[in-house]
Amino acid sequence: MIGGITEVSTIDYPGKPSIVLFLKGCNLNCPYCHNMALARSPDAIETIPYEDVARVLLSDPGLPVEAITISGGEPMATLTREGVQPDCNTIWHIMKVAKSKGLSVKVDTNGLYPSMLNTITKEGIVDYVAMDVKTYPIVHEHENTRNSCKIYNLGHWKNLLMSMETLERRRIQGNIQYEIRTTCYPKCTNTRVVSAIARIVPDEVPYYLQQYRRARGRGIAPYQPEELSALLESAQSAHPNTHMRGE
């Protein structure tokens, strides 16, 4: 279910202006989520009909876009509920319409739906995937049990690693490009955490660290610039293809 649209974004698809669709609902409870209402209270947000979005794409409105980004919430949750069907009332149909118009398709995901991610990346519909890795739970819990990050459980981490394997397989096959990214939320990240994540990212794949920002001005203090520099240096020591966003 679509809960929001950005008609033109220059930051959501690497190198391409894109339409962004925000899908409702998420299976995680990240304390720093910037789409908290969309993720946690989807019924409180008006649903934008799929037919309206498809009609806009098919009508060629002249928007200066080259891509469409499916974000959220968690898009894989919606795709799993709907199934991969050619019905006009599905996000799958929207992606196929976008491809028919020559648009590239990007999906943002938390990586916790490996089966659906495997399905959509083998169909030739998705061109780019951005997958979030929130923390490295074994390292973090071992070092900081008093201030633990409660985002993942063991099943989540297993699914995330399966998703990473799928993405790398599809990249090698030439099906997609992808990136891994981590929001530097102080309770979930430190230099050892980002270094551990960086080590599991293949050399050719970019790893992005992102500055955490308070949602609506509330939340713990974000990292200071010098602390972000230390995180970046730590990650780059394990994975040179690491970059910082949103400093």
C-alpha positions as CSV (number, residue, x, y, z in Angstrom):
1,M,0.0,0.0,0.0
2,I,1.4,3.4,-1.0
3,G,1.4,6.0,1.7
4,G,3.4,8.8,0.1
5,I,5.0,10.0,-3.2
6,T,7.9,12.3,-4.0
7,E,7.6,13.3,-7.6
8,V,11.2,14.2,-8.2
9,S,14.2,13.2,-5.9
10,T,17.8,13.7,-6.8
11,I,19.2,11.7,-3.8
12,D,17.3,8.4,-3.7
13,Y,18.7,6.7,-6.9
14,P,22.5,7.0,-7.4
15,G,23.0,9.4,-10.4
16,K,19.4,9.5,-11.5
17,P,16.5,11.7,-10.6
18,S,13.6,9.5,-9.5
19,I,10.1,9.2,-8.4
20,V,9.9,7.8,-4.9
21,L,7.0,5.7,-3.6
22,F,6.8,5.1,0.2
23,L,5.0,1.9,1.1
24,K,3.2,1.5,4.4
25,G,4.2,-0.8,7.2
26,C,7.5,-2.3,8.5
27,N,8.5,-5.4,10.5
28,L,11.2,-3.5,12.5
29,N,11.0,-0.9,15.2
30,C,14.0,1.3,14.7
31,P,14.1,4.1,17.2
32,Y,15.5,6.6,14.7
33,C,13.0,5.9,11.9
34,H,12.2,9.1,9.9
35,N,9.0,7.6,8.5
36,M,7.7,6.4,11.9
37,A,4.0,7.0,11.2
38,L,4.2,5.3,7.9
39,A,6.0,2.3,9.4
40,R,4.2,1.8,12.7
41,S,0.7,3.4,12.1
42,P,0.0,2.6,8.5
43,D,-3.8,2.6,9.0
44,A,-3.6,6.2,10.1
45,I,-2.2,7.3,6.7
46,E,-4.3,7.6,3.6
47,T,-3.6,5.0,0.9
48,I,-2.8,6.3,-2.6
49,P,-4.4,3.9,-5.1
50,Y,-2.0,1.9,-7.3
51,E,-4.2,2.7,-10.3
52,D,-3.5,6.4,-9.8
53,V,0.3,5.9,-9.7
54,A,0.2,3.6,-12.7
55,R,-1.9,6.1,-14.6
56,V,0.7,8.9,-13.9
57,L,3.5,6.7,-15.1
58,L,1.7,5.6,-18.3
59,S,0.6,9.2,-19.1
60,D,4.2,10.3,-19.5
61,P,3.7,13.6,-17.6
62,G,7.0,15.0,-18.6
63,L,8.6,14.8,-15.1
64,P,12.4,15.0,-15.4
65,V,12.9,11.5,-13.9
66,E,14.9,8.5,-15.1
67,A,14.0,6.0,-12.3
68,I,11.6,5.0,-9.7
69,T,12.6,4.2,-6.1
70,I,10.4,1.9,-4.0
71,S,11.0,2.8,-0.3
72,G,9.0,2.6,2.9
73,G,8.3,1.3,5.4
74,E,9.6,-2.0,4.1
75,P,8.7,-2.7,0.5
76,M,9.4,-6.4,0.8
77,A,6.7,-6.7,3.4
78,T,4.2,-5.3,1.0
79,L,5.4,-7.5,-1.9
80,T,5.2,-10.6,0.3
81,R,1.6,-9.8,1.3
82,E,0.6,-9.1,-2.3
83,G,2.6,-11.7,-4.1
84,V,4.3,-11.3,-7.4
85,Q,1.2,-11.0,-9.6
86,P,0.4,-9.0,-12.8
87,D,-2.7,-7.4,-11.1
88,C,-3.0,-3.7,-11.4
89,N,-3.4,-3.4,-7.6
90,T,0.1,-4.4,-6.7
91,I,3.5,-2.7,-6.4
92,W,4.8,-5.4,-8.7
93,H,2.6,-4.1,-11.5
94,I,3.9,-0.5,-10.7
95,M,7.5,-1.7,-11.1
96,K,6.6,-3.4,-14.4
97,V,4.9,-0.3,-15.7
98,A,8.0,1.8,-14.8
99,K,10.3,-0.6,-16.7
100,S,8.0,-0.4,-19.7
101,K,8.5,3.3,-19.7
102,G,12.3,2.9,-19.7
103,L,12.7,3.8,-16.0
104,S,15.3,2.1,-13.8
105,V,13.9,0.6,-10.7
106,K,15.5,0.7,-7.2
107,V,14.2,-0.9,-4.1
108,D,15.2,0.0,-0.5
109,T,15.0,-2.9,2.0
110,N,16.0,-4.0,5.4
111,G,17.0,-7.4,4.0
112,L,14.7,-9.5,6.2
113,Y,12.7,-11.0,3.4
114,P,15.3,-13.0,1.5
115,S,12.8,-15.2,-0.4
116,M,11.0,-12.2,-1.9
117,L,14.3,-10.4,-2.6
118,N,15.4,-13.5,-4.5
119,T,12.3,-13.5,-6.5
120,I,12.3,-9.8,-7.6
121,T,16.0,-9.7,-8.4
122,K,15.8,-12.7,-10.8
123,E,12.9,-11.3,-12.8
124,G,14.8,-8.4,-14.5
125,I,12.5,-5.8,-13.0
126,V,14.8,-4.4,-10.3
127,D,18.1,-2.6,-11.3
128,Y,19.4,-1.4,-8.0
129,V,19.0,-2.4,-4.3
130,A,20.0,-0.5,-1.2
131,M,20.0,-2.7,1.8
132,D,20.3,-1.4,5.4
133,V,22.4,-3.2,7.9
134,K,21.5,-1.6,11.3
135,T,24.2,-3.1,13.5
136,Y,26.4,-6.2,13.8
137,P,24.6,-7.8,16.8
138,I,27.3,-10.2,18.0
139,V,29.9,-7.5,18.2
140,H,27.6,-4.9,19.7
141,E,26.0,-7.1,22.3
142,H,29.3,-8.4,23.5
143,E,30.8,-4.9,23.9
144,N,27.8,-3.0,25.1
145,T,25.3,-5.1,26.9
146,R,24.1,-2.3,29.2
147,N,23.2,-0.1,26.2
148,S,22.1,-2.8,23.7
149,C,20.6,-2.2,20.3
150,K,17.3,-4.2,20.2
151,I,16.6,-4.0,16.5
152,Y,17.6,-7.5,15.4
153,N,17.0,-11.0,16.7
154,L,18.8,-14.1,15.6
155,G,16.3,-14.8,12.9
156,H,16.6,-11.3,11.5
157,W,20.4,-11.6,11.2
158,K,20.1,-15.0,9.5
159,N,17.7,-13.6,6.9
160,L,19.9,-10.5,6.4
161,L,22.9,-12.6,5.6
162,M,20.8,-14.7,3.2
163,S,19.7,-11.5,1.4
164,M,23.3,-10.4,1.1
165,E,24.2,-13.7,-0.5
166,T,21.4,-13.3,-2.9
167,L,22.3,-9.7,-3.9
168,E,26.0,-10.7,-4.5
169,R,24.9,-13.7,-6.6
170,R,22.7,-11.4,-8.7
171,R,25.4,-8.8,-9.0
172,I,27.9,-11.4,-10.3
173,Q,25.2,-12.6,-12.8
174,G,24.8,-9.1,-14.0
175,N,21.2,-8.7,-12.9
176,I,21.6,-5.8,-10.5
177,Q,23.8,-3.4,-8.7
178,Y,23.5,-2.9,-5.0
179,E,24.8,-1.0,-2.0
180,I,25.0,-1.7,1.8
181,R,24.3,1.2,4.2
182,T,24.3,1.8,7.9
183,T,22.8,4.7,9.8
184,C,25.2,5.7,12.5
185,Y,22.8,5.7,15.4
186,P,25.0,5.8,18.5
187,K,23.2,3.1,20.4
188,C,23.7,0.6,17.6
189,T,27.0,1.5,16.1
190,N,30.6,2.1,17.1
191,T,34.0,1.7,15.3
192,R,34.1,-2.1,15.9
193,V,30.5,-2.5,14.6
194,V,31.0,-0.6,11.3
195,S,34.3,-2.4,10.8
196,A,32.7,-5.8,11.3
197,I,29.9,-4.9,8.8
198,A,32.4,-3.6,6.4
199,R,34.3,-6.9,6.4
200,I,31.3,-8.8,5.1
201,V,30.7,-6.4,2.2
202,P,32.3,-7.6,-1.1
203,D,35.1,-5.3,-2.4
204,E,33.2,-4.1,-5.5
205,V,30.1,-3.1,-3.5
206,P,29.9,0.4,-2.0
207,Y,29.3,0.6,1.7
208,Y,27.7,3.9,2.9
209,L,27.7,5.2,6.4
210,Q,24.8,7.7,7.0
211,Q,24.6,10.4,9.7
212,Y,21.7,9.8,12.1
213,R,19.4,12.7,12.6
214,R,16.8,13.2,15.3
215,A,13.3,12.6,14.1
216,R,11.2,15.7,14.7
217,G,13.9,17.0,16.9
218,R,13.7,14.2,19.5
219,G,16.1,11.4,20.3
220,I,19.6,11.0,21.5
221,A,22.4,13.3,20.3
222,P,23.9,12.3,17.0
223,Y,27.6,11.6,16.5
224,Q,29.8,14.7,16.2
225,P,31.9,15.2,13.0
226,E,35.1,13.9,14.6
227,E,33.2,10.8,15.8
228,L,31.8,10.2,12.3
229,S,35.4,10.6,10.9
230,A,36.5,7.8,13.3
231,L,33.7,5.5,12.2
232,L,34.5,6.1,8.5
233,E,38.2,5.5,9.1
234,S,37.4,2.3,10.9
235,A,35.1,1.0,8.2
236,Q,37.5,2.0,5.4
237,S,40.3,0.1,7.0
238,A,38.3,-3.1,6.5
239,H,36.6,-2.0,3.2
240,P,38.2,0.9,1.2
241,N,35.0,1.3,-0.8
242,T,33.3,2.9,2.1
243,H,31.8,6.4,2.0
244,M,29.9,8.9,4.2
245,R,26.5,10.4,3.4
246,G,24.7,13.2,5.2
247,E,27.6,14.7,7.2
